[in-house]
Amino acid sequence: MGEDVVAIGAASTKFGEFFDRGYADLVRDVVRAVTADAGITLADVDAAWLGTAFAYTYSDEGNAGTSLAEPIGMHGRPVTRVAAYCASGLDAIRQAVAALRAHACDVALVVGAEKMRDVGPRGSLVMQHVNRGHPVLSKGRTAPGIFGLVAERYRAVYGDPRPAMTAVAMKNHAYGELNPRAHFRRAVSAEQVEAAPPLSGPIGLLDACPTTDGAAALILVRESDARGRRAAAISGIAMSNDLGYFTANTSSRSDLLGFESTRSAAASAYEQAGVIRPFDEIDVVELHDCFTITEVVNYEDLGLCGKGEGRDLVLSGATGPGGALPVNTSGGLKACGHPIGATGVRMVVDVCDQVWGRAGVRQVPGARTGLAHALGGPGSLACVAVVTDASPARAAA
């Protein structure tokens, strides 16, 4: 795989509804923050990658690398736009890592950004699905409808997932309440979750993540160029495409109990990072919880527990505060929010904060290795990264 690539700067805007801030404003804010965090200037950056998913849905921003280059004045250098549904940001990191390993650049900037809130209802992503879906396979398909089927299938095979889904919502909102960058900063009770208006099958309003504005960014270099700085190694990163966008949930290859794309990407990332027993070797996880049932099946697909055991894992408290493997200490997509292109980058920013010991009241004691996972398409592709503290002072400890 060549030399490790490390993050030397990590930053995120607050996530939320920013009707007074445009796409370019969010990009400028986060680039200023991440270069300051890395102790460099924009002139030091050789190349950049922008993760933005459905830019055409929301505005004219984000359609090309120029949507990053122009707001920050980064001219005469390559800037690439990456789109991979909800895994756009994490895949932008993967592509920057590949370029650094190939010595195609020396200092890389990765930005994930999305502006989702200030659009009319007929311009929303939901309406895009309803109006432009496949006329035979997926006409009118929506995300709650897809994951509602997953929840019903889980119930049929393993038993009622409702208690586990409620536990995920409560856990992630509790973390979100403590996260100053989170979209939702309020705890929820079991009664509130289970009395929320229904969306699809067992999925209710408080089982779903919000649509959100926000941006996140990383500065990446090869480990030998970190020169004694605080650093976090991207020790394994992989993406996998399984089924097509419209066939991901209609093919006989899908059992609606998980996602092969996650299992494949995780296996590759673990091999690169030398991870054999994920539950025992990873200290903190940021994973894709677009709906509460998604977190449950992701536990299983990521090898954190066996098939059918995700429900018991969250109910045991193992993935919550003080548990053996805290999951989504940011609040996850559920409470931190889900600006689609920004999410994968934000996950790695939060893992960096954990392994650098700067997560504040959400800090996992002794965290050295973290996992980031994004699922997109919905379920047709996934990206997984293993992030390990590579700071000289802690490596010597």
WOFEN-V749941 format. One record per residue. N is the residue number from 0. SS is DSSP state (A for helix, B for strand, O for the rest). OMEGA is omega in whole degrees, -180 to 180 (* if undefined). Layout:
((N SS OMEGA) (N SS OMEGA))
//
This chain:
((0 O -178) (1 O -175) (2 O 177) (3 O 171) (4 B -176) (5 B 170) (6 B 175) (7 B 176) (8 B -179) (9 B -177) (10 B 178) (11 B 168) (12 O 166) (13 O 175) (14 O 179) (15 B 178) (16 O -175) (17 O -179) (18 O 178) (19 O -179) (20 O 178) (21 O 178) (22 A -179) (23 A 178) (24 A -180) (25 A 179) (26 A 180) (27 A -179) (28 A -174) (29 A 178) (30 A 175) (31 A -178) (32 A -175) (33 A 177) (34 A 176) (35 A 180) (36 A 180) (37 A -179) (38 O 179) (39 O 172) (40 O 179) (41 A 178) (42 A 180) (43 A -175) (44 O -179) (45 O -175) (46 B -178) (47 B 177) (48 B 180) (49 B 175) (50 B 178) (51 O -173) (52 O -172) (53 O -175) (54 A -177) (55 A -179) (56 A -170) (57 A -176) (58 O 176) (59 O 180) (60 O 171) (61 O -175) (62 O 180) (63 O 179) (64 O 178) (65 A 179) (66 A 170) (67 A -175) (68 A -175) (69 A -178) (70 A -176) (71 A 178) (72 O 180) (73 O -174) (74 O 176) (75 O 180) (76 O -177) (77 B 175) (78 B -173) (79 B 175) (80 B -179) (81 B 177) (82 O 178) (83 O -178) (84 A -176) (85 A 177) (86 A -175) (87 A -177) (88 A -179) (89 A 177) (90 A 174) (91 A 175) (92 A -179) (93 A -178) (94 A 176) (95 A 177) (96 A 180) (97 A 180) (98 A 178) (99 A 178) (100 A 179) (101 O -178) (102 O 175) (103 O 173) (104 O -178) (105 O 178) (106 B -176) (107 B 173) (108 B 174) (109 B 178) (110 B 169) (111 B -177) (112 B 175) (113 B 176) (114 O -169) (115 O -167) (116 O -172) (117 O 174) (118 O 176) (119 O -176) (120 A -179) (121 A 174) (122 A -174) (123 O 179) (124 A 178) (125 A -179) (126 A 175) (127 A 178) (128 A -176) (129 A -173) (130 A -172) (131 A -179) (132 O 178) (133 O -173) (134 O -180) (135 O -171) (136 O -168) (137 O -180) (138 O 179) (139 O -179) (140 O 174) (141 O -180) (142 A 177) (143 A 179) (144 A 180) (145 A -175) (146 A 170) (147 A 176) (148 A 178) (149 A -180) (150 A 179) (151 A 179) (152 A 178) (153 A 178) (154 A -176) (155 A -174) (156 A -171) (157 A -176) (158 O -173) (159 O 178) (160 O -173) (161 A 179) (162 A 180) (163 A 178) (164 A 178) (165 A 179) (166 A 177) (167 A -179) (168 A -179) (169 A -180) (170 A -174) (171 A 174) (172 A 176) (173 A 175) (174 A -180) (175 A 179) (176 A -177) (177 A -174) (178 O -178) (179 O 179) (180 O -172) (181 O 175) (182 O 179) (183 O -178) (184 O -180) (185 O 177) (186 O 176) (187 O 179) (188 O 176) (189 A -179) (190 A 178) (191 A -178) (192 A -172) (193 A 176) (194 A -178) (195 O -180) (196 O -179) (197 B 176) (198 B -179) (199 B -178) (200 O -180) (201 O -175) (202 B 175) (203 B -175) (204 A -178) (205 A 168) (206 A -172) (207 B 175) (208 O 179) (209 O 166) (210 B -161) (211 O 169) (212 B 175) (213 B 179) (214 B 178) (215 B -175) (216 B 176) (217 B 165) (218 B -177) (219 B 174) (220 B 170) (221 B -174) (222 A -179) (223 A 180) (224 A 180) (225 O 173) (226 O 174) (227 O -180) (228 O 165) (229 O -175) (230 O 175) (231 B -175) (232 B 169) (233 B -170) (234 B 174) (235 B 176) (236 B -177) (237 B 175) (238 B 177) (239 B 170) (240 B 179) (241 O -180) (242 O 179) (243 O -178) (244 O -176) (245 O -179) (246 O -175) (247 O -176) (248 O 179) (249 O -178) (250 O 176) (251 O 177) (252 O -180) (253 O 178) (254 O -180) (255 O 177) (256 O -178) (257 O -172) (258 O -179) (259 A 179) (260 A 177) (261 A -178) (262 A -179) (263 A 180) (264 A 180) (265 A -180) (266 A -180) (267 A 180) (268 A 179) (269 A 180) (270 A 179) (271 A -175) (272 A -179) (273 O 179) (274 O -179) (275 O -179) (276 O -172) (277 A -177) (278 A -177) (279 A -172) (280 A 179) (281 O -175) (282 O -176) (283 B -175) (284 B 166) (285 B -177) (286 O -171) (287 O -180) (288 O 179) (289 O 171) (290 B -175) (291 A 179) (292 A -180) (293 A 178) (294 A -178) (295 A -178) (296 A 177) (297 A 174) (298 A -176) (299 A -179) (300 A 180) (301 O 178) (302 O 178) (303 O 175) (304 O 180) (305 O 178) (306 O -180) (307 O -176) (308 O -179) (309 A 179) (310 A -179) (311 A -178) (312 A -179) (313 A -180) (314 A 178) (315 O -176) (316 O -176) (317 O -177) (318 O -180) (319 O -180) (320 O -179) (321 O 180) (322 O -178) (323 O 179) (324 O -180) (325 B -177) (326 B 178) (327 O 178) (328 O 173) (329 O -167) (330 O 179) (331 A 175) (332 A -175) (333 A -177) (334 A 178) (335 O 179) (336 O -173) (337 B 168) (338 O -155) (339 A -177) (340 A -178) (341 A -168) (342 A -178) (343 A 177) (344 A 179) (345 A 178) (346 A -179) (347 A 174) (348 A -180) (349 A 176) (350 A 176) (351 A 179) (352 A 180) (353 A -176) (354 A 174) (355 O 177) (356 O -178) (357 O 180) (358 O 175) (359 A -176) (360 A 178) (361 A -175) (362 O 172) (363 O -176) (364 O 175) (365 O -179) (366 O 178) (367 O -177) (368 B 180) (369 B -179) (370 B 172) (371 B -176) (372 B 176) (373 B -177) (374 B -178) (375 B 163) (376 O -34) (377 O -177) (378 O -178) (379 O 177) (380 B 179) (381 B 176) (382 B -178) (383 B 177) (384 B 172) (385 B -176) (386 B -175) (387 B 178) (388 B 179) (389 O 180) (390 O -176) (391 A -177) (392 A -178) (393 A 178) (394 A -179) (395 A -176) (396 O *))
//
